[in-house]
């Protein structure tokens, strides 16, 4: 079973992150992701970028991923 720490590592390996939190039960995960690569992208494009970072793991190992994505500037306003 995949762990939240592994999902976090997979995202970090494929996407520069200023902040990243991942929790979950081995099949369903939740993530808060802050990346400068999200600048100028809408929410769908941001999520697509995370899926790109996860690659085939999204279909094979990770059954569900709920995510909140932020640019560093939007994260700082919180």
C-alpha positions as CSV (number, residue, x, y, z in Angstrom):
1,X,0.0,0.0,0.0
2,X,1.3,3.4,-0.9
3,X,1.8,6.0,1.9
4,X,1.2,9.7,2.0
5,X,5.0,10.2,2.3
6,X,5.5,8.3,-1.0
7,X,2.9,10.4,-2.8
8,X,4.6,13.5,-1.4
9,X,7.9,12.3,-2.7
10,X,6.4,11.5,-6.2
11,X,5.0,15.1,-6.4
12,X,8.2,16.7,-5.2
13,X,10.3,14.6,-7.7
14,X,8.2,16.0,-10.6
15,X,7.2,19.5,-9.5
16,X,9.1,22.2,-7.6
17,X,7.1,22.9,-4.5
18,X,7.4,25.7,-1.9
19,X,5.0,23.9,0.4
20,X,3.5,20.4,0.2
21,X,1.2,18.5,2.6
22,X,-0.2,15.1,1.8
23,X,-2.5,12.9,3.9
24,X,-4.4,9.8,3.2
25,X,-5.3,6.2,3.9
26,X,-3.3,4.4,1.3
27,X,-5.9,4.7,-1.5
28,X,-7.5,8.1,-1.1
29,X,-5.2,11.1,-0.6
30,X,-5.5,14.9,0.0
31,X,-2.8,17.3,-0.9
32,X,-2.1,21.0,-0.5
33,X,0.4,22.1,-3.1
34,X,2.2,25.4,-3.5
35,X,4.3,25.8,-6.6
36,X,5.7,28.6,-8.6
37,X,4.9,26.6,-11.7
38,X,1.2,27.3,-11.1
39,X,1.6,31.0,-11.9
40,X,-0.5,32.0,-14.9
41,X,-2.4,28.7,-14.9
42,X,-6.0,28.2,-14.0
43,X,-7.0,25.5,-11.5
44,X,-7.6,22.8,-14.1
45,X,-4.1,23.5,-15.6
46,X,-2.6,23.4,-12.1
47,X,-4.2,20.0,-11.4
48,X,-3.1,18.7,-14.7
49,X,0.5,19.7,-13.9
50,X,0.3,17.7,-10.6
51,X,-1.1,14.7,-12.6
52,X,1.8,15.1,-15.0
53,X,4.2,15.0,-12.1
54,X,2.6,11.8,-10.8
55,X,2.6,10.2,-14.3
56,X,1.3,6.6,-14.5
57,X,1.2,6.3,-10.7
58,X,-2.1,8.2,-10.8
59,X,-3.7,5.2,-12.6
60,X,-1.9,2.4,-11.0
61,X,-1.0,3.2,-7.3
62,X,-3.1,6.3,-6.4
63,X,-6.9,5.7,-6.7
64,X,-8.0,9.2,-5.7
65,X,-6.3,12.5,-5.1
66,X,-8.1,15.6,-3.8
67,X,-5.9,18.6,-4.1
68,X,-5.8,22.3,-3.3
69,X,-3.3,24.2,-5.4
70,X,-1.8,27.6,-4.9
71,X,0.8,29.9,-6.3
72,X,3.3,31.2,-3.7
73,X,1.6,34.6,-3.9
74,X,-1.9,33.1,-3.3
75,X,-0.6,31.0,-0.4
76,X,1.0,34.0,1.2
77,X,-2.4,35.8,1.2
78,X,-4.1,33.0,3.2
